[in-house]
């Protein structure tokens, strides 16, 4: 699941079933629907979600309108740019036709689409769609102060209409495999039977293979590190459209025995303790869940200095931050963390405190329920 799906799952599964009647509507089938089914949460599939303007957007509008008409909710909670735009139109039309229904529209965005690596025309479309639809929303939630200030700077909405609520995890609920067990599982996913990772230094990341994640720069970084630290291995858990490009880079830099694409693994966070270092090289982010999970797993972290990440990781204190799209800087940070165990332990200690005090599920839920 991506960040929006993960947030949605955490939100609805931590609401009191005696207080809230919930319907989750989403595009496509997949892990989200499977997990919600196990929790006995009612779901509906929206068949026509599309990020390309056209007839499908109109059909998705009708689907959402019909769901509202049948379910008659008090709150319409929208996640992602597409759901935010189409959903707010459908919700407003529903309120206009059924004026006795006091529907409130909440929009939660985990990173603005107009900051993604699109051409300038596409970015403008995303920006203006956010501005246009913001007047239809009662409140907008972002998960970092960076994105709140970005919205204010771009005049998406008035400052008093947008609020920051950090993602939060429950340290009591999140369970990790022990280091040796996790390493054995990771090793079983590597196709080359002669390769064994237990005696190597293992760097890893968990990410959908999208351009935004900057994984190409991490692979290039490994070509730098390989010449200085031959026993370092990189594993990438996740799948997506960038896989072929990453495979080409691995071949180009002769990293067949150093970089492994393990594909999608359910509940991948459980294996974080296999890592000697977690790295997130993103070029665009919101407030990534996987960093919270790495903090909870007590694994040292190197990440890029973008969006909400500096609000999670203090450079040199709870992890190391580098500028995005810079393989040399990323290599230096990785080598520094691996070469200085005392620094790694200090960062682990401080990150553990931060995730407990600042990014806990209780605070996330209380702030959302206050809005409800």
Buried (B, 14 or more C-beta within 10 A) or exposed (E): BBBBBBBBBBBBBBBEEEEEEBBBBBBEEEBBBEBBEEEEBEBBEBEBBBEEEEEBBEBBBEBBBEBBEEBEBEBBBBBBBBBBBBBBBBBBBBBEEEEEBEBBBBBBBBBBBBBBEBEEEBBEBBBEBBBEBBEBBBBBBBBBBBBBBBBEEBEBBEEEBBBBBBBBBBBEEBEBBEBEBBBBBBBEBBEEEEBEBEEBBBBBBBBBBBBBBBBBBBBBBBBBBBEEBEEBBBBBBBBBEBBEBBBEBBEEBEBEBBBBBBEEBEEBBBBBBBBBBBBBBBBBBBBBBBBBBBBBBBBBBBBBBBBBBBBBBBBEBBBBBBEBBBBEBBBBBBBBBBEEEEBBEBBBEBBBEBBEEBBBBEBBBEBBBEBE
